[in-house]
């Protein structure tokens, strides 16, 4: 029984660390995709990165707050400006 608990805790810790690492890289992936295609949509980002809408929006907000990303124009006809 103790062994099963230990294995479950170990698995959880490994997955948690993996999620942290992938989250740190998600903003970089979004940044690179927007740099390549300034008209990319959130839906396209979701498909390419296998992320949910809220995760994409969270990373975009992080990039905007850091001054690395600006939205120019409206939601349908606008584009992303990547700041270097």
C-alpha positions in Angstrom: 0.0 0.0 0.0 2.8 2.4 0.9 4.6 1.6 -2.3 1.4 2.5 -4.3 1.1 5.8 -2.6 4.8 6.6 -3.2 4.4 5.7 -6.9 1.4 8.0 -7.2 3.1 10.9 -5.5 6.2 10.4 -7.7 4.0 10.3 -10.9 2.2 13.5 -9.8 5.5 15.4 -9.1 6.9 14.3 -12.5 3.8 15.5 -14.3 3.7 18.8 -12.4 7.3 19.6 -13.3 6.5 18.7 -16.9 3.5 21.1 -16.9 5.7 23.9 -15.4 8.3 23.5 -18.1 5.8 23.4 -20.9 4.1 26.5 -19.6 7.4 28.4 -19.6 7.9 27.5 -23.2 4.3 28.1 -24.3 4.7 31.9 -24.4 7.8 31.5 -26.5 6.0 29.2 -29.0 3.1 31.7 -29.3 5.6 34.6 -29.7 7.4 32.7 -32.5 4.2 31.7 -34.3 2.9 35.3 -34.2 6.2 36.5 -35.5 5.9 34.2 -38.5 2.2 34.9 -39.1 0.9 38.2 -37.5 -2.7 37.4 -38.5 -2.8 34.0 -36.7 -5.9 33.5 -34.7 -6.4 32.0 -31.2 -8.2 29.1 -32.8 -5.2 28.4 -35.0 -2.8 28.7 -32.0 -5.0 26.2 -30.1 -4.7 23.7 -32.9 -1.0 24.1 -33.5 0.0 24.0 -29.8 -2.6 21.6 -28.5 -3.6 24.1 -25.8 -7.0 25.3 -24.6 -8.4 28.7 -25.3 -7.9 29.9 -21.7 -4.2 28.8 -21.8 -3.6 30.7 -25.0 -5.3 33.8 -23.7 -3.3 33.6 -20.5 0.0 33.5 -22.4 -1.0 36.3 -24.7 -1.9 38.4 -21.7 1.5 37.6 -20.2 3.2 38.7 -23.5 1.2 41.9 -23.7 2.0 42.8 -20.1 5.7 42.2 -20.7 5.5 44.6 -23.7 6.5 41.9 -26.2 3.1 41.8 -28.0 0.6 44.4 -29.3 -2.7 43.8 -31.0 -3.3 46.2 -33.9 -6.8 46.5 -35.3 -10.0 44.6 -34.4 -10.5 40.9 -33.5 -11.4 39.9 -37.0 -9.3 42.1 -39.2 -6.4 42.9 -36.9 -2.9 41.5 -36.5 -0.3 40.9 -33.9 2.8 43.1 -33.7 5.7 41.4 -32.1 8.0 43.8 -30.1 11.7 42.8 -29.9 
